[in-house]
Amino acid sequence: MQSIHALLLVATTALLSTACLVGPRGRVAIIAPIPVVRMTYVEREPPPVRVERVPSPPVLEQVWVAGHWAWDGRVYVWVPGYYHARPRPAAMWVDGHWERHERGWFWIEGHWR
């Protein structure tokens, strides 16, 4: 019974996070997923970024993703850097960073460009 409830929850979540378009013949087209963004503002400034020793890459095609401070709801915790495979040959990694806002500090996630 729990697996049915879990399946219904997953299906409902997927439907709610998807935009649909109904055409003139009643056909439904899925346009794109709607991203859910939740901003967490932290009153305290994050500590200075740690200097990490970057090891040699295990594979030449991998890129170093720098470590960063993450907020766990009570304190900042250090998330160490790691190597990540490029999703495509020309992809460049843009590190995440903390930004100041009038409501506090918030994290901008790293991403591939």
For each residue, the residues with C-beta under 8 A, 3 or more apart:
1: 4 5
2: 5 6
3: 6 7
4: 1 7 8
5: 1 2 8 9
6: 2 3 9 10
7: 3 4 10 11
8: 4 5 11 12
9: 5 6 12 13
10: 6 7 13 14
11: 7 8 14 15
12: 8 9 15 16
13: 9 10 16 17
14: 10 11 17 18
15: 11 12 18
16: 12 13
17: 13 14 33 34 35 36
18: 14 15 30 31 32 33 34
19: 30 31 32 33 34
20: 28 29 30 31
21: 28 29 31
22: 26 27 28 29
23: 26 27 28 29
24:
25:
26: 22 23
27: 22 23
28: 20 21 22 23
29: 20 21 22 23
30: 18 19 20
31: 18 19 20 21
32: 18 19
33: 17 18 19
34: 17 18 19
35: 17
36: 17
37:
38:
39: 106
40: 71 106 107
41: 101 103 104 105 106
42: 46 71 104 105 106
43: 104 105
44: 76 105
45: 98 100 105
46: 42 69 71 76 98 105
47: 69 76
48:
49: 66 67 68 69
50: 67 78
51:
52: 66 67 80 81
53:
54: 64 81
55:
56:
57: 60 62 63 64 83
58: 62 83
59: 62 83 85
60: 57
61: 85 86 89
62: 57 58 59 83 84 85 86
63: 57 83 84 85 86 91 92 93
64: 54 57 81 82 83 93
65: 81 82 83 84 93 95 110
66: 49 52 81 95
67: 49 50 52 78 79 80 81
68: 49 78 79 95 96 97 98 107 110
69: 46 47 49 76 77 78 79 98
70: 76 77 78 79 107
71: 40 42 46 75 76 77 107
72: 75 76 77
73:
74:
75: 71 72
76: 44 46 47 69 70 71 72
77: 69 70 71 72
78: 50 67 68 69 70
79: 67 68 69 70
80: 52 67
81: 52 54 64 65 66 67
82: 64 65
83: 57 58 59 62 63 64 65
84: 62 63 65 93
85: 59 61 62 63
86: 61 62 63 89 91 112
87: 91 112
88: 91
89: 61 86
90:
91: 63 86 87 88 112 113
92: 63 112 113
93: 63 64 65 84 110 111 112 113
94: 110 111 112 113
95: 65 66 68 110
96: 68 107 108 109 110 111
97: 68 107 108
98: 45 46 68 69 105 106 107 108
99: 105 106 108
100: 45 104 105
101: 41 104 105 106
102:
103: 41 106
104: 41 42 43 100 101
105: 41 42 43 44 45 46 98 99 100 101
106: 39 40 41 42 98 99 101 103
107: 40 68 70 71 96 97 98
108: 96 97 98 99
109: 96
110: 65 68 93 94 95 96
111: 93 94 96
112: 86 87 91 92 93 94
113: 91 92 93 94
